[in-house]
Amino acid sequence: MNRDDRLRMLLHPERYTTQQLDQMLNEVRIETPDAEVEWQRFSRRTARRPWLKAAATVAGIMVLSGISFAAISHLSGASEQQPSSSTLVPDTVCAAKAKTIATPASKQQEAVVFNNIELDSVMRYLSQTYGVQVLFDNDSTRHLRLYLQWDNSDNLANIVEKLNQFEKINMALTNQTIIVK
């Protein structure tokens, strides 16, 4: 059986009987290389170039140095991005124990930051700070977690507008009541 016949059998085995396929497989000879001989050949090729080890070592050190530099600069850059005068409101676990969320220490602070806090806790904070009532139409929206930051100088309408920019949040402010849909 020639090479073209074998290729046709491999490409379209459904056209041939199992006996013809078995015959083709029996005729194919696969030479297995001797591992010892191949190892010796590989050793001779790599032994001629000892400078490759040195080059690989230098390249590895440079890559690790670059990764270290990038990690350090990323971490130092992340700490500089945090606003220096902000109130970080505690997580809902702490808030649930205290039954209230901590309010800003002073109105002089520039920013209020909610980091991975449930919407229910954010709305309780708004209710306490701005003296408004909050109503939820859908209980599943209470458990949405979000990152939110606003200036203390922002009025309630601006804060509601910022919250409405989130994809799954829709709320309206009417007569000192925030309705979360």
C-alpha positions as CSV (number, residue, x, y, z in Angstrom):
1,M,0.0,0.0,0.0
2,N,1.5,3.3,-1.0
3,R,1.7,6.6,0.9
4,D,-1.3,8.2,-0.9
5,D,-3.6,5.3,-0.1
6,R,-2.6,5.5,3.5
7,L,-3.3,9.2,3.6
8,R,-6.8,8.7,2.0
9,M,-7.5,6.0,4.6
10,L,-6.5,8.4,7.4
11,L,-8.6,11.2,6.1
12,H,-11.7,9.2,5.3
13,P,-11.7,6.0,7.4
14,E,-15.5,5.7,6.9
15,R,-14.9,4.6,3.3
16,Y,-12.9,1.5,4.3
17,T,-13.6,-1.7,6.1
18,T,-12.0,-2.5,9.4
19,Q,-9.9,-5.2,7.8
20,Q,-8.4,-2.7,5.3
21,L,-7.7,-0.3,8.2
22,D,-6.0,-3.0,10.2
23,Q,-3.9,-4.0,7.2
24,M,-2.8,-0.4,6.8
25,L,-1.9,-0.2,10.5
26,N,0.0,-3.5,10.4
27,E,2.1,-2.2,7.4
28,V,3.1,1.0,9.1
29,R,6.5,0.8,10.8
30,I,7.3,3.3,13.5
31,E,10.9,3.5,14.6
32,T,11.4,4.3,18.2
33,P,14.6,6.1,18.9
34,D,17.1,4.8,21.4
35,A,16.9,7.1,24.4
36,E,20.6,6.6,25.2
37,V,21.8,7.5,21.7
38,E,19.5,10.6,21.6
39,W,20.7,11.7,25.0
40,Q,24.3,11.5,24.0
41,R,23.6,13.5,20.8
42,F,21.8,16.2,22.9
43,S,24.6,16.3,25.5
44,R,27.2,16.8,22.8
45,R,25.3,19.7,21.2
46,T,24.7,21.5,24.5
47,A,28.2,20.9,25.8
48,R,29.7,23.0,23.0
49,R,27.9,26.2,24.1
50,P,28.6,26.9,27.8
51,W,27.9,30.6,27.3
52,L,24.2,29.7,26.8
53,K,23.9,28.9,30.5
54,A,25.4,32.3,31.5
55,A,23.1,34.1,29.0
56,A,20.1,32.3,30.4
57,T,21.1,33.2,33.9
58,V,21.5,36.8,33.1
59,A,18.2,36.9,31.3
60,G,16.4,35.3,34.2
61,I,17.9,37.8,36.7
62,M,16.8,40.7,34.4
63,V,13.3,39.4,34.1
64,L,12.9,38.9,37.9
65,S,14.4,42.4,38.5
66,G,11.9,43.9,36.1
67,I,8.9,42.1,37.7
68,S,10.1,43.2,41.2
69,F,10.5,46.8,40.1
70,A,7.0,46.8,38.5
71,A,5.4,45.3,41.7
72,I,7.1,47.8,43.9
73,S,6.2,50.8,41.8
74,H,2.6,49.5,41.5
75,L,2.3,49.1,45.2
76,S,3.8,52.5,46.0
77,G,1.6,54.1,43.3
78,A,-1.5,52.5,44.8
79,S,-0.8,54.0,48.3
80,E,-0.4,57.4,46.8
81,Q,-3.8,57.3,45.0
82,Q,-5.7,57.0,48.3
83,P,-7.1,60.4,49.3
84,S,-5.3,61.6,52.5
85,S,-8.4,63.0,54.1
86,S,-11.2,60.5,53.8
87,T,-13.5,58.4,55.9
88,L,-13.4,54.8,55.2
89,V,-16.7,53.3,56.3
90,P,-16.5,49.9,57.9
91,D,-17.7,46.7,56.2
92,T,-21.3,45.6,56.8
93,V,-20.2,42.9,59.2
94,C,-18.9,45.6,61.6
95,A,-22.0,47.7,60.8
96,A,-24.4,44.9,61.6
97,K,-22.8,44.5,65.1
98,A,-23.0,48.1,65.9
99,K,-26.4,48.5,64.2
100,T,-25.3,51.8,62.7
101,I,-22.5,52.9,60.4
102,A,-19.9,55.3,61.6
103,T,-20.4,58.8,60.5
104,P,-17.6,61.1,59.4
105,A,-15.6,62.5,62.3
106,S,-15.9,66.0,61.0
107,K,-17.5,67.8,58.1
108,Q,-14.1,69.2,57.3
109,Q,-13.1,65.9,55.6
110,E,-13.1,65.9,51.8
111,A,-14.2,62.4,50.9
112,V,-16.4,59.5,52.1
113,V,-15.3,56.1,50.8
114,F,-17.3,52.8,50.7
115,N,-15.1,49.9,49.7
116,N,-16.9,46.6,48.9
117,I,-19.9,47.6,51.0
118,E,-23.5,46.4,50.5
119,L,-25.9,49.0,49.1
120,D,-28.1,48.5,52.2
121,S,-25.3,49.8,54.4
122,V,-24.6,52.8,52.1
123,M,-28.3,53.7,52.1
124,R,-28.4,53.5,56.0
125,Y,-25.4,55.8,56.1
126,L,-27.2,58.3,53.7
127,S,-30.4,58.0,55.8
128,Q,-28.5,58.9,59.0
129,T,-26.3,61.6,57.5
130,Y,-28.9,63.4,55.4
131,G,-32.0,62.6,57.4
132,V,-33.9,60.9,54.6
133,Q,-36.0,57.8,54.5
134,V,-34.9,54.9,52.2
135,L,-37.3,52.4,50.7
136,F,-36.3,49.3,48.8
137,D,-38.7,47.9,46.1
138,N,-36.5,44.8,45.6
139,D,-34.7,43.1,48.4
140,S,-32.0,41.6,46.1
141,T,-30.6,45.1,45.5
142,R,-29.9,45.5,49.2
143,H,-27.0,43.0,48.9
144,L,-25.2,44.5,45.9
145,R,-21.6,45.3,46.9
146,L,-19.9,48.4,45.5
147,Y,-17.1,50.8,45.8
148,L,-18.2,54.4,46.1
149,Q,-16.5,57.7,46.9
150,W,-18.0,61.1,47.2
151,D,-17.1,64.5,48.6
152,N,-18.7,65.6,51.8
153,S,-19.7,68.8,50.1
154,D,-21.9,66.9,47.6
155,N,-25.6,67.3,48.1
156,L,-27.9,64.3,48.3
157,A,-29.1,64.7,44.7
158,N,-25.6,64.4,43.4
159,I,-24.9,61.3,45.4
160,V,-28.2,59.7,44.2
161,E,-27.1,60.5,40.6
162,K,-23.7,58.9,41.2
163,L,-25.4,55.7,42.6
164,N,-27.7,55.6,39.5
165,Q,-24.6,55.3,37.3
166,F,-24.2,51.7,38.6
167,E,-25.7,49.2,36.1
168,K,-28.0,47.3,38.5
169,I,-29.0,50.3,40.6
170,N,-32.0,52.6,39.9
171,M,-33.2,55.0,42.5
172,A,-35.2,58.2,42.7
173,L,-35.2,61.0,45.3
174,T,-38.6,62.5,46.1
175,N,-39.6,64.5,49.2
176,Q,-36.8,63.4,51.5
177,T,-37.3,59.8,50.4
178,I,-35.0,57.7,48.3
179,I,-36.8,54.8,46.5
180,V,-34.4,52.1,45.4
181,K,-36.0,50.0,42.5
